[in-house]
């Protein structure tokens, strides 16, 4: 199962962590895993490109199954707002995957 955790401060997302494998079908054919990966990596790439920042990124090696992304602490208000909106958009997209494939992916907030 994929577990997604959104880390929030004052209701605003500042980091997220994704771990595990969906295991909904055989490796290489798993649409849940592919969808969650595409959504999360797309959001991180958007934050980097559109906000001109480098978040702290930790990910697994070849075995995959782990991604943690944290926004820098020293962002100005406008950049912080843009970056958090992009991450909130990612969470909405992940929630749509949960709606149809909740047995393979879960979301929680901390």
N, C-alpha and C positions, 0 to 999 in steps of 0.2 A: 504494500500500500504506500502511496505517496502521501506524506504529511507536510502541509504548508503551514508555517507559523508567521503571522505578521506581528512585528514588534511596533508598539505604538507609545507615543508620549503625548499627553494631552489630546488624545484622539487622533493624532497625526502619525501616519506610518513613517518610520525612519529606517526600518530594516525588514528583511524577510529571510526565511530559511525554508528550504525545500529538501526533503530527504526521503529516501526509499525508492522502491520500484512499484509500478502499478501491477505488473504481472497479470494483465487482463488476457493476454494471448502470448504466443511465443515471442522471444526477443527478436527485434527487428520489424515486427508487425504490430506493435502495441500502439494503437492510436491514442490512448489515454496518456501514455508516457510522452509520445511525440507532441501531442497538443499542449500538455503542461510545460514541456521543455521549450516549445516554440513561443508560447505566451511569455514565459519568464525571461528567456534570453532576449526576446524582442523588446520587452520593457526595459531591461538593463541597457541594451544598445541604444534605445531611445533616450534614456536618462543621460548617457554619456554623450551622445551626439547633440541633442537638443538643449541640454543644460550646460554643456561644456564642463562637466565635472568628472572626476574619477572616483566612483564609490569603492569602498573596500570590498573585494570579492574573494570568497573562498569557495573552491569547488574540488570535487573528487577527481582523481586521475582517470585512467582508462576504465576503471570499474563503474564510474558514473554514480548517479544516485544521490548527489549532494551538491547544493548550491546555497551559499549565504551571501547576502548583499546588504551592506550598511552604507547609508548616505554619510558624507563628511559632516562633522559637527559644526563647522564654521561657515555654513552657507548664509548668504544674505537672504533676506525675506523673500524676494522675488524668485530666486533660484530654488529655494527650499519649497516654495509653493508649486512651482512647475514640476519639480522632481517628485513631490508627493502625489500630485495629480496623476502623473504617469504610473506610479506604483499602485495607486488606487484603481486605475484603469486595468492594470494587470490583475488585481484581486477580483474585480468584476468578471473578467474573462475566465479566471480560474473557477469562480463560483458557478458559471454556466456549465463548466465541465463537471463539477460536483453534482449539479442538478441531474444530469443524465448518467453519470458514472460514479456515484457516491460510494459504491462498494470498493472503489480502487483509489480514491483520493479524498482527503479530509483537510479542512482549513480551520485554524484556530487563531485567536489573538492573544497577545501577551502585553 
